[in-house]
Amino acid sequence: MDPVKLELLLEQQLKLMQMLMETKVTPPLQPSTSSSTTAPSVNGIANSIAEFHYDPDANVTFEMWFRRYEDLFKLDFANQDDAWKVRLLLRKLGANELDKYCNLILPLNPRDRSFQDTVQTLSQHFGDNSSLFNTRYRCLKLTMNEDDDFLTHVGVVNRECERFRLKSLTEDQFKALILICSLQHQKFSDLRTRLLSRLDQEPKLTLSDIANEYQRLINLQRDTSMVQSGGSNRSEVRAVQQTPYKNKYVPASSSPSHSIPRQQTKATPPAPCWQCGAWHYVRNCPFKQHRCKKCKVIGHKDGFCLRKKTASQSRNTKKTLLRSRTNSLSLVSSCQSSSPGQRKFITVNINGHSSRLQIDTASDVTILSCKTWTKMGSPNLQRTTQKPRTACGNYLHLLGQMECTVTFRDLAFVGVCFITPADLNLLGLDWFDHLNLADVPLNTICNLMSQPQLRQQPHDLEAYTRNLMTQFSTIFQPGLGRCTAMKATLRLKTEAKPVFRPKRPVPYATLQTVDEELNRLQQQGVITPVSYSAWAAPIVVIKKANGTTRICADFSTGLNAALEQHHYPLPVPADLFTMLNGGRFFAKLDLADAYLQVEVDEASRELLTINTHRGLFQYNRLPFGIKTAPSIFQQLMDTILSGISGVAAYLDDILIVATTLEQLRERTTSVLQRISDNGFRLRPEKCQFYLQSVKYLGFIFDADGRRPDPENIRAIKLMPTPTNVSSLRSFLGLVSYYSAFVPSMHDIRAPLNSLLHKNSSWNWTKQCDAAFCKLKSIISSELLLTHYDPAMPIIVAADASANGLGAVISHQFPDASEKAVMHAARTLTPAEKKYSQIEKEALALVFAVRRFHKFLYGRRFTLLKDHKPLLAIFGSKSGIPAHSANRLQRWALALLGYDFDIQYRRTQQFGQADALSRLISDQLAAEETTVIASLLSEDHAECYLTTAIRTLPVSATDIQNASKSDSIIERTISYVTNGWPSKKFDGDIKQLYQRRDSLCIVNDCLMFGERVVVPESIRAKVLKQFHLGHPGVKRMIHSQEL
């Protein structure tokens, strides 16, 4: 291209760009008072101001920034009012700076402040906040880099020296500054911090002042050390100190004359001192002038009598002890130490006798005194060749050794201990490992001697509890409280339609007790009779072992599905964990019949109508079984207890946490006052006003912080070795369930798989035992557990076998995998082993829900079962079947307050719960109390049997004997206990087969629901008795079923 044309083209492009720049429109900042002719000039100047971004490290402060534009605001914008200037100033602040400024001046609005006040506030909060020492120290440390501009560096030095305030610095202050700057070593950090604090308060600090401050700090440290050591620097090793010749234990003297400080030596002695057993040279022994109480000779400690030994023998003995020390058992116990409170003791059961032992991790063996052995009944001793030595190298005389059964908490093992005439009870490393004490903080299981506050606590606690009961006597009175804070409201879904369920039949023999319970509820104001209602739910009647009756409404028949959810969250575990962490003392309060203490508003009462044999009744209080009740009650409790620190309510459980006993008492008193003010009442037998630890959602909280609850994996750790192919198959099903998380488990289980091969005989080898123990260790590892998170889907699996119950609560992850949160298992009682299989499976469900109550109540979850008939009872939308076996009715009632789905899963896919139910130890699990539903005992079933035969001319013994000789009933009892065959039945047994899910066995009698099945041999006698009174047909059939 021609150069001339190219140059012409470039000139045209430049002119075009210049025109575009001139015509570019910038949104003007509208001036408030200036004329339109001056506005463009003002806007142009305003647009030239750069934004302010605070950076104190780079010396970018508001004062420095504003100094650059101060003339613009004073001269160029002189005609603008304050409001306009404030708007411009705020517009030039960075986003973070503007946000901080607005937060600082709340509740004022930035527009409401004058320009001068705004500048002053911004200068104050976005200024140079460094101390004068910091400024001076940076000035003294100034250096110029090789790439820095010299003139620029000169300016920086001039600026920093101005900030140094040289004119106000005296000679003494300069010396003090240099001294503090020289204290750079880590050992002077405490002194340096104190001096800087003093310098900040007294800028005129001198060298003399610093010297005095240093001496004061040294004296303070010395005094603190003296108080901590109790005035003595000596720490002796005591436990067993005796000559090898006498072989007899002599306790060390505790005479005050012995508390002579031990001299420090530069070198370590080759052997313990023969005069006292301590590790120092003989020339430094403090017992040179001491008179022994045994031999009356001056020159050694009590019990170290060496008159029969020559000096050469003594030296040879010491060398021999040193050479043999590594080949013998050592035994150490500290006494007369500077910190005796650090000694830790533990109480264990030895052969059924409680024994208090001192934990000694330096002792290889466990030692019991002869006195303790005698208290156990002097069990047989075996000879021992062991010769344990003390830390001094002396032998300890032993009477023998014995094997004993040791139990501690959930652990049990057979151990060996040694008996000595000495007054010595030590728990050594051999038992320490068996009890897994290395895995838990010792403070949580030991009785510390250094807690005088706790030693006084039982007496103080008793008086403190009495005072609380007296001060707040109204809330501990029997009876039902009434909340005055609010009334509960139930809201229906827009498409909801009324559901009216008919009344259920009540056995004639129980009509009187049901009437009495209805009258009691009516007198307490819980229910009110009504003549009409569009809504009605049937009732379930439960008879307790004490003869009283409990009435519950079955709202699962329609109302629960029609209710709108009450959107108020239950406490999140993380929030409660934050409150509980750091607590040393705790209290728990329990509300009596919590829901029934809350009134329901008028509009909601019609929804809570129950249909009884006496007509319709409406609940005036919030009843158990309403699905929105947990959220409503949680909101109420949070409102009542708001503002009290260290307090949280989880439904009707109130937790109180404190760091001191005084703080615990203050907070407990505040909570009780709130409860009293709002009309509630507590259940005194369930309240605990002083606890040193609490269990919550799989964790234990105490003074040592939070740690996993051993109960989470207790069921697996106690799982015994399989004894046959069936139990092994169950265990491997559990292994398969967890193999998704630990693929290497497939290789470990190889020796166990070989026992399942065809034609393979049962031979449990060492390899099988090692594989079983390894797999059990992996499964019980906390790595295979996940923490409880209510936001994730919750799954509960429960199973029953002939001997026990097993349950697992798990979370389902997005990839459909499941990970356990906690395991639980227990053996069946002799009475429970006689239950039918469907009753055992139902019992497993209730056991699981009850065991995991804190995790489940108030939240949606899924129940898994491998027994299909239970789905018709526990998963029915029509409510609990009226003719279900009485146990099943009671257990279904216990689940009414929970929000769950029940699903079927094949047994082959049920390994996580199946193995727990089949492979369990003989120990019963310790169960927590359940707040809203109690699992009824076997006594309740016997109560039904007693009621059923009360009007019959025969006794329970007659029915038992007749049942044993009745072939139909005998076969039926066998089927109920062991399971019904899949074949079809004819004849008399067909009628019982069709009602098999409603049959149960109580005291060897066959029952259908709440009625006894009368054997054929005594049926005529019973019918004759019923005909004597000429009752109507319906009445007779209603009162007794043959």
Secondary structure in CASP SS format (residue, H / E / C, confidence):
PFRMAT SS
TARGET T0000
AUTHOR 0000-0000-0000
METHOD secondary structure of the structure
MODEL  1
M C 1.00
D C 1.00
P H 1.00
V H 1.00
K H 1.00
L H 1.00
E H 1.00
L H 1.00
L H 1.00
L H 1.00
E H 1.00
Q H 1.00
Q H 1.00
L H 1.00
K H 1.00
L H 1.00
M H 1.00
Q H 1.00
M H 1.00
L H 1.00
M H 1.00
E H 1.00
T H 1.00
K C 1.00
V C 1.00
T C 1.00
P C 1.00
P C 1.00
L C 1.00
Q C 1.00
P C 1.00
S C 1.00
T C 1.00
S C 1.00
S C 1.00
S C 1.00
T C 1.00
T C 1.00
A H 1.00
P H 1.00
S H 1.00
V H 1.00
N H 1.00
G H 1.00
I H 1.00
A H 1.00
N H 1.00
S C 1.00
I C 1.00
A C 1.00
E C 1.00
F E 1.00
H C 1.00
Y C 1.00
D E 1.00
P H 1.00
D H 1.00
A H 1.00
N C 1.00
V E 1.00
T C 1.00
F H 1.00
E H 1.00
M H 1.00
W H 1.00
F H 1.00
R H 1.00
R H 1.00
Y H 1.00
E H 1.00
D H 1.00
L H 1.00
F H 1.00
K H 1.00
L H 1.00
D H 1.00
F C 1.00
A C 1.00
N C 1.00
Q C 1.00
D C 1.00
D H 1.00
A H 1.00
W H 1.00
K H 1.00
V H 1.00
R H 1.00
L H 1.00
L H 1.00
L H 1.00
R H 1.00
K C 1.00
L E 1.00
G C 1.00
A H 1.00
N H 1.00
E H 1.00
L H 1.00
D H 1.00
K H 1.00
Y H 1.00
C H 1.00
N H 1.00
L H 1.00
I C 1.00
L C 1.00
P C 1.00
L C 1.00
N C 1.00
P H 1.00
R H 1.00
D H 1.00
R C 1.00
S C 1.00
F H 1.00
Q H 1.00
D H 1.00
T H 1.00
V H 1.00
Q H 1.00
T H 1.00
L H 1.00
S H 1.00
Q H 1.00
H H 1.00
F C 1.00
G C 1.00
D C 1.00
N C 1.00
S C 1.00
S C 1.00
L H 1.00
F H 1.00
N H 1.00
T H 1.00
R H 1.00
Y H 1.00
R H 1.00
C H 1.00
L H 1.00
K C 1.00
L C 1.00
T C 1.00
M C 1.00
N C 1.00
E C 1.00
D C 1.00
D C 1.00
D C 1.00
F H 1.00
L H 1.00
T H 1.00
H H 1.00
V H 1.00
G H 1.00
V H 1.00
V H 1.00
N H 1.00
R H 1.00
E H 1.00
C H 1.00
E H 1.00
R H 1.00
F H 1.00
R C 1.00
L H 1.00
K H 1.00
S H 1.00
L C 1.00
T C 1.00
E H 1.00
D H 1.00
Q H 1.00
F H 1.00
K H 1.00
A H 1.00
L H 1.00
I H 1.00
L H 1.00
I H 1.00
C H 1.00
S H 1.00
L C 1.00
Q C 1.00
H C 1.00
Q H 1.00
K H 1.00
F H 1.00
S H 1.00
D H 1.00
L H 1.00
R H 1.00
T H 1.00
R H 1.00
L H 1.00
L H 1.00
S H 1.00
R H 1.00
L H 1.00
D H 1.00
Q H 1.00
E C 1.00
P C 1.00
K C 1.00
L C 1.00
T C 1.00
L H 1.00
S H 1.00
D H 1.00
I H 1.00
A H 1.00
N H 1.00
E H 1.00
Y H 1.00
Q H 1.00
R H 1.00
L H 1.00
I H 1.00
N H 1.00
L H 1.00
Q H 1.00
R H 1.00
D H 1.00
T H 1.00
S H 1.00
M H 1.00
V H 1.00
Q H 1.00
S C 1.00
G C 1.00
G C 1.00
S C 1.00
N C 1.00
R C 1.00
S C 1.00
E E 1.00
V E 1.00
R C 1.00
A C 1.00
V C 1.00
Q C 1.00
Q C 1.00
T C 1.00
P C 1.00
Y C 1.00
K C 1.00
N C 1.00
K C 1.00
Y C 1.00
V C 1.00
P C 1.00
A C 1.00
S C 1.00
S C 1.00
S C 1.00
P H 1.00
S H 1.00
H H 1.00
S C 1.00
I C 1.00
P C 1.00
R C 1.00
Q C 1.00
Q C 1.00
T C 1.00
K C 1.00
A C 1.00
T C 1.00
P C 1.00
P C 1.00
A C 1.00
P C 1.00
C C 1.00
W C 1.00
Q C 1.00
C C 1.00
G C 1.00
A C 1.00
W C 1.00
H C 1.00
Y C 1.00
V H 1.00
R H 1.00
N H 1.00
C C 1.00
P C 1.00
F C 1.00
K C 1.00
Q C 1.00
H C 1.00
R E 1.00
C C 1.00
K C 1.00
K C 1.00
C C 1.00
K C 1.00
V C 1.00
I E 1.00
G C 1.00
H C 1.00
K C 1.00
D C 1.00
G C 1.00
F C 1.00
C C 1.00
L C 1.00
R C 1.00
K C 1.00
K C 1.00
T C 1.00
A H 1.00
S H 1.00
Q H 1.00
S H 1.00
R H 1.00
N H 1.00
T H 1.00
K H 1.00
K H 1.00
T H 1.00
L H 1.00
L H 1.00
R H 1.00
S H 1.00
R H 1.00
T H 1.00
N H 1.00
S C 1.00
L C 1.00
S E 1.00
L E 1.00
V C 1.00
S C 1.00
S E 1.00
C E 1.00
Q C 1.00
S C 1.00
S C 1.00
S C 1.00
P H 1.00
G H 1.00
Q H 1.00
R C 1.00
K C 1.00
F E 1.00
I E 1.00
T E 1.00
V E 1.00
N E 1.00
I E 1.00
N C 1.00
G C 1.00
H E 1.00
S E 1.00
S E 1.00
R E 1.00
L E 1.00
Q E 1.00
I E 1.00
D C 1.00
T C 1.00
A C 1.00
S C 1.00
D C 1.00
V C 1.00
T C 1.00
I E 1.00
L E 1.00
S E 1.00
C H 1.00
K H 1.00
T H 1.00
W H 1.00
T H 1.00
K H 1.00
M C 1.00
G C 1.00
S C 1.00
P C 1.00
N C 1.00
L C 1.00
Q E 1.00
R C 1.00
T C 1.00
T C 1.00
Q C 1.00
K C 1.00
P C 1.00
R E 1.00
T E 1.00
A C 1.00
C C 1.00
G C 1.00
N C 1.00
Y E 1.00
L C 1.00
H C 1.00
L C 1.00
L C 1.00
G E 1.00
Q E 1.00
M E 1.00
E E 1.00
C E 1.00
T E 1.00
V E 1.00
T E 1.00
F E 1.00
R C 1.00
D C 1.00
L E 1.00
A E 1.00
F E 1.00
V E 1.00
G E 1.00
V E 1.00
C E 1.00
F E 1.00
I E 1.00
T E 1.00
P C 1.00
A C 1.00
D C 1.00
L C 1.00
N C 1.00
L E 1.00
L E 1.00
G C 1.00
L H 1.00
D H 1.00
W H 1.00
F H 1.00
D H 1.00
H H 1.00
L C 1.00
N C 1.00
L H 1.00
A H 1.00
D H 1.00
V C 1.00
P C 1.00
L H 1.00
N H 1.00
T H 1.00
I C 1.00
C C 1.00
N C 1.00
L C 1.00
M C 1.00
S C 1.00
Q C 1.00
P H 1.00
Q H 1.00
L H 1.00
R H 1.00
Q C 1.00
Q H 1.00
P H 1.00
H H 1.00
D H 1.00
L H 1.00
E H 1.00
A H 1.00
Y H 1.00
T H 1.00
R H 1.00
N H 1.00
L H 1.00
M H 1.00
T H 1.00
Q H 1.00
F C 1.00
S H 1.00
T H 1.00
I H 1.00
F H 1.00
Q C 1.00
P C 1.00
G C 1.00
L C 1.00
G C 1.00
R C 1.00
C C 1.00
T C 1.00
A C 1.00
M C 1.00
K C 1.00
A E 1.00
T C 1.00
L C 1.00
R C 1.00
L E 1.00
K C 1.00
T C 1.00
E C 1.00
A C 1.00
K C 1.00
P C 1.00
V C 1.00
F E 1.00
R C 1.00
P C 1.00
K C 1.00
R C 1.00
P C 1.00
V C 1.00
P C 1.00
Y H 1.00
A H 1.00
T H 1.00
L H 1.00
Q H 1.00
T H 1.00
V H 1.00
D H 1.00
E H 1.00
E H 1.00
L H 1.00
N H 1.00
R H 1.00
L H 1.00
Q H 1.00
Q H 1.00
Q C 1.00
G C 1.00
V C 1.00
I E 1.00
T E 1.00
P E 1.00
V E 1.00
S C 1.00
Y C 1.00
S C 1.00
A C 1.00
W C 1.00
A E 1.00
A E 1.00
P E 1.00
I E 1.00
V E 1.00
V E 1.00
I E 1.00
K E 1.00
K C 1.00
A C 1.00
N C 1.00
G C 1.00
T C 1.00
T E 1.00
R E 1.00
I E 1.00
C E 1.00
A E 1.00
D C 1.00
F H 1.00
S H 1.00
T H 1.00
G C 1.00
L H 1.00
N H 1.00
A H 1.00
A H 1.00
L E 1.00
E C 1.00
Q C 1.00
H C 1.00
H C 1.00
Y C 1.00
P C 1.00
L C 1.00
P C 1.00
V C 1.00
P H 1.00
A H 1.00
D H 1.00
L H 1.00
F H 1.00
T H 1.00
M H 1.00
L H 1.00
N C 1.00
G C 1.00
G C 1.00
R C 1.00
F E 1.00
F E 1.00
A E 1.00
K E 1.00
L E 1.00
D E 1.00
L E 1.00
A C 1.00
D C 1.00
A C 1.00
Y H 1.00
L H 1.00
Q H 1.00
V C 1.00
E E 1.00
V E 1.00
D C 1.00
E H 1.00
A H 1.00
S H 1.00
R H 1.00
E H 1.00
L H 1.00
L H 1.00
T E 1.00
I E 1.00
N E 1.00
T E 1.00
H C 1.00
R C 1.00
G E 1.00
L E 1.00
F E 1.00
Q E 1.00
Y E 1.00
N C 1.00
R E 1.00
L C 1.00
P C 1.00
F C 1.00
G C 1.00
I C 1.00
K C 1.00
T C 1.00
A H 1.00
P H 1.00
S H 1.00
I H 1.00
F H 1.00
Q H 1.00
Q H 1.00
L H 1.00
M H 1.00
D H 1.00
T H 1.00
I H 1.00
L H 1.00
S C 1.00
G C 1.00
I C 1.00
S C 1.00
G C 1.00
V E 1.00
A E 1.00
A E 1.00
Y E 1.00
L C 1.00
D C 1.00
D E 1.00
I E 1.00
L E 1.00
I E 1.00
V E 1.00
A E 1.00
T C 1.00
T C 1.00
L H 1.00
E H 1.00
Q H 1.00
L H 1.00
R H 1.00
E H 1.00
R H 1.00
T H 1.00
T H 1.00
S H 1.00
V H 1.00
L H 1.00
Q H 1.00
R H 1.00
I H 1.00
S H 1.00
D H 1.00
N C 1.00
G C 1.00
F C 1.00
R C 1.00
L E 1.00
R C 1.00
P H 1.00
E H 1.00
K H 1.00
C C 1.00
Q E 1.00
F E 1.00
Y E 1.00
L E 1.00
Q C 1.00
S E 1.00
V E 1.00
K E 1.00
Y E 1.00
L C 1.00
G C 1.00
F E 1.00
I E 1.00
F E 1.00
D E 1.00
A C 1.00
D C 1.00
G E 1.00
R E 1.00
R E 1.00
P E 1.00
D C 1.00
P C 1.00
E H 1.00
N H 1.00
I H 1.00
R H 1.00
A H 1.00
I H 1.00
K H 1.00
L C 1.00
M C 1.00
P C 1.00
T C 1.00
P C 1.00
T C 1.00
N C 1.00
V H 1.00
S H 1.00
S H 1.00
L H 1.00
R H 1.00
S H 1.00
F H 1.00
L H 1.00
G H 1.00
L H 1.00
V H 1.00
S H 1.00
Y H 1.00
Y H 1.00
S C 1.00
A C 1.00
F C 1.00
V C 1.00
P C 1.00
S C 1.00
M H 1.00
H H 1.00
D H 1.00
I H 1.00
R C 1.00
A H 1.00
P H 1.00
L H 1.00
N H 1.00
S H 1.00
L H 1.00
L H 1.00
H C 1.00
K C 1.00
N C 1.00
S C 1.00
S C 1.00
W C 1.00
N C 1.00
W C 1.00
T C 1.00
K H 1.00
Q H 1.00
C H 1.00
D H 1.00
A H 1.00
A H 1.00
F H 1.00
C H 1.00
K H 1.00
L H 1.00
K H 1.00
S H 1.00
I H 1.00
I H 1.00
S C 1.00
S C 1.00
E H 1.00
L H 1.00
L H 1.00
L E 1.00
T C 1.00
H C 1.00
Y C 1.00
D C 1.00
P C 1.00
A C 1.00
M C 1.00
P C 1.00
I E 1.00
I E 1.00
V E 1.00
A E 1.00
A E 1.00
D E 1.00
A E 1.00
S C 1.00
A C 1.00
N C 1.00
G E 1.00
L E 1.00
G E 1.00
A E 1.00
V E 1.00
I E 1.00
S E 1.00
H E 1.00
Q E 1.00
F C 1.00
P C 1.00
D C 1.00
A C 1.00
S C 1.00
E E 1.00
K E 1.00
A E 1.00
V E 1.00
M E 1.00
H E 1.00
A E 1.00
A E 1.00
R E 1.00
T E 1.00
L C 1.00
T C 1.00
P C 1.00
A C 1.00
E H 1.00
K H 1.00
K H 1.00
Y C 1.00
S C 1.00
Q H 1.00
I H 1.00
E H 1.00
K H 1.00
E H 1.00
A H 1.00
L H 1.00
A H 1.00
L H 1.00
V H 1.00
F H 1.00
A H 1.00
V H 1.00
R H 1.00
R H 1.00
F C 1.00
H H 1.00
K H 1.00
F H 1.00
L H 1.00
Y C 1.00
G C 1.00
R C 1.00
R E 1.00
F E 1.00
T E 1.00
L E 1.00
L E 1.00
K E 1.00
D C 1.00
H C 1.00
K C 1.00
P H 1.00
L H 1.00
L H 1.00
A H 1.00
I H 1.00
F H 1.00
G C 1.00
S C 1.00
K C 1.00
S C 1.00
G C 1.00
I C 1.00
P C 1.00
A C 1.00
H C 1.00
S C 1.00
A C 1.00
N H 1.00
R H 1.00
L H 1.00
Q H 1.00
R H 1.00
W H 1.00
A H 1.00
L H 1.00
A H 1.00
L C 1.00
L C 1.00
G C 1.00
Y C 1.00
D E 1.00
F E 1.00
D E 1.00
I E 1.00
Q E 1.00
Y E 1.00
R C 1.00
R C 1.00
T H 1.00
Q H 1.00
Q H 1.00
F C 1.00
G H 1.00
Q H 1.00
A H 1.00
D H 1.00
A H 1.00
L H 1.00
S H 1.00
R H 1.00
L C 1.00
I C 1.00
S C 1.00
D C 1.00
Q C 1.00
L C 1.00
A C 1.00
A C 1.00
E C 1.00
E C 1.00
T C 1.00
T C 1.00
V C 1.00
I C 1.00
A C 1.00
S C 1.00
L C 1.00
L C 1.00
S C 1.00
E H 1.00
D H 1.00
H H 1.00
A H 1.00
E H 1.00
C H 1.00
Y H 1.00
L H 1.00
T H 1.00
T H 1.00
A H 1.00
I H 1.00
R C 1.00
T C 1.00
L C 1.00
P C 1.00
V C 1.00
S C 1.00
A H 1.00
T H 1.00
D H 1.00
I H 1.00
Q H 1.00
N H 1.00
A H 1.00
S H 1.00
K H 1.00
S H 1.00
D C 1.00
S H 1.00
I H 1.00
I H 1.00
E H 1.00
R H 1.00
T H 1.00
I H 1.00
S H 1.00
Y H 1.00
V H 1.00
T H 1.00
N H 1.00
G C 1.00
W C 1.00
P C 1.00
S C 1.00
K C 1.00
K C 1.00
F C 1.00
D C 1.00
G C 1.00
D H 1.00
I H 1.00
K H 1.00
Q H 1.00
L H 1.00
Y H 1.00
Q H 1.00
R C 1.00
R H 1.00
D H 1.00
S H 1.00
L E 1.00
C E 1.00
I E 1.00
V E 1.00
N C 1.00
D C 1.00
C E 1.00
L E 1.00
M E 1.00
F E 1.00
G C 1.00
E C 1.00
R E 1.00
V E 1.00
V C 1.00
V C 1.00
P C 1.00
E H 1.00
S H 1.00
I H 1.00
R H 1.00
A H 1.00
K H 1.00
V H 1.00
L H 1.00
K H 1.00
Q H 1.00
F H 1.00
H H 1.00
L C 1.00
G C 1.00
H C 1.00
P C 1.00
G C 1.00
V H 1.00
K H 1.00
R H 1.00
M H 1.00
I H 1.00
H H 1.00
S H 1.00
Q C 1.00
E C 1.00
L C 1.00
END
